[in-house]
């Protein structure tokens, strides 16, 4: 009988404890490698919602990276009292900064995951979405470090998986009403470095989305009145105000010229490897917007060593002929020895293929 009357008080205490935990600031782990994502205190998770800490900034880069149609909620946190510096026109984050990216899929029922456009949520309903993984990029004294966490089926906790993981996923295409079955891969730590290290072989990892050019845009998926991530960082005192922030084009901005959109897309999807100092520099194909000669971007450029990945085609890009272009051939492939990018996807990005195809179709000239 006594237990019965204590239960409401205990319940209230538990609820107060949950609220207190949700309001606790994130924790920077300098030397530890927490096995549980909750140890970072970046999010509050209950039976209904996944909520980023109020101490973090939720952001979307101007050009999101494609990952098998997964939706993503990204956060940035800088410890209290610290400030990022501007070095060589880029953000130099202080030690202790943590970037997160949580991957999830919407569902139309408790079991059916759906392929729909990412609508840029600020928090995630766990009844309407399925969490897959959360990747952390943490600024340590020696540089950035990567931590891949995989969510359990109950969506109560994510656990560190240094060696990566895989998960069978079935998406319902709401347009065709057909199921898309594929293997979703969570990268291991070395694969994280494969994309986040743009200078090879001796460069350091660094952010790709949380940079000046990608943050200096208001989110078009949300109300126009929402301020940009950079403006939020200035208001929080995380960075000094600067009127010369670089701004990037967005491949999703349908009002922008087609070429601007295509180059912005290739820069984000391919430029981390295909740059003058990247892992694919020996290919001679430079896609990070640093090159103006058309041949450097692939126009009428023969492959250096593509093997079967060339599809028996002669040039990376043939003006006016997307079907004859190696670049598009590799984007359309889902074979491990042919597809580009090599990491981060199992599916073909149809919207990206359509954009690059139309860009090539409008090119004039001949090889």
JOSULTA-V40141 format. One line per field, one symbol per residue. ss: DSSP state (H for helix, E for strand, - for the rest). phi: phi as a letter, one per 40 degrees, with the letter a starting at -180 (. if undefined). burial: b if it has 9 or more other ideal C-beta (glycine too) atoms within 8 Angstrom, else e. A space follows every 10 residues. Layout:
# JOSULTA-V40141
ss = ???
phi = ???
burial = ???
This chain:
# JOSULTA-V40141
ss = -HHHHHHHHH HHHHHHHHHH HHH------- -----EHHHH --EEE---EE EE----EEE- ---------- EEEEEEE--- ----EEE--E EE-----EEE EEEEEEE--- --EEE----- --EEE---EE EEEEEEEEEE --EEEEEEEE E------EEE ----EEEEEE EEE-----EE EEEEEE--HH HHHHHH---- ---------- -HHHH----- --------HH HHHHH----- ---------- -------HHH HHHHHHHHHH ---------- HHH------- ---HHHH-E- ------HHHH ----E-E--- -HHHEHHHHH H--------- ---------H HHHHHHHHHH H------
phi = .cdcccddcc cccccccccc cccccdbccc bcbdcbcccc fcabbbcbab bcdccbbcab cdbcccafgc cbbbbbbbdd gbacbcbfgb cbccdhcbbb abbabcbcac bccbcbccbg ccabcccbab cbabbbbbcb cchcbbbcbb ccccgbabbc bccgabacbb bcccccgbcb babcbcccdc cdcdccbcbb cbcbcacbcc bdccccaccc cbdcccccdc ccccccgcac cacbccbbcb ccccccddcc cccccccccb ccbcbdbccb cccgcbbbgc bcddccchcg ccccabfccc ggccbdbbdg bdcbbcdcdc cccbcdcbcb ccbgabbccc cccccccccc dccbhac
burial = eeeeeeeeee eeeeeeebee bbeeebeebe eeebebbbbb bbbbbeeebb bbbeebbebb bbbbbbbbeb bbbbbbbbbe ebbbebeeee bebbebbbbb bbbbbbbeee eebbbeeeee eebbbbeebe bbbbbbbbbb eeebebbbbb bbeebebbbb beebbebebe bbbeeeeeeb ebebebbbbe bbbbbbbbeb eebebebbbb bbbbbbbebb eeeeeeebbb ebbbeeebbe eeeeeeebbb bebeebebeb bbbbbbbbbb bbbbbeebee bebebbbbbe beeeebbbbb bebeeeeebb bebebbbbbb ebeebbbbbb bebeeeebbb beeebebbbe ebbebbbbbb ebbeeee
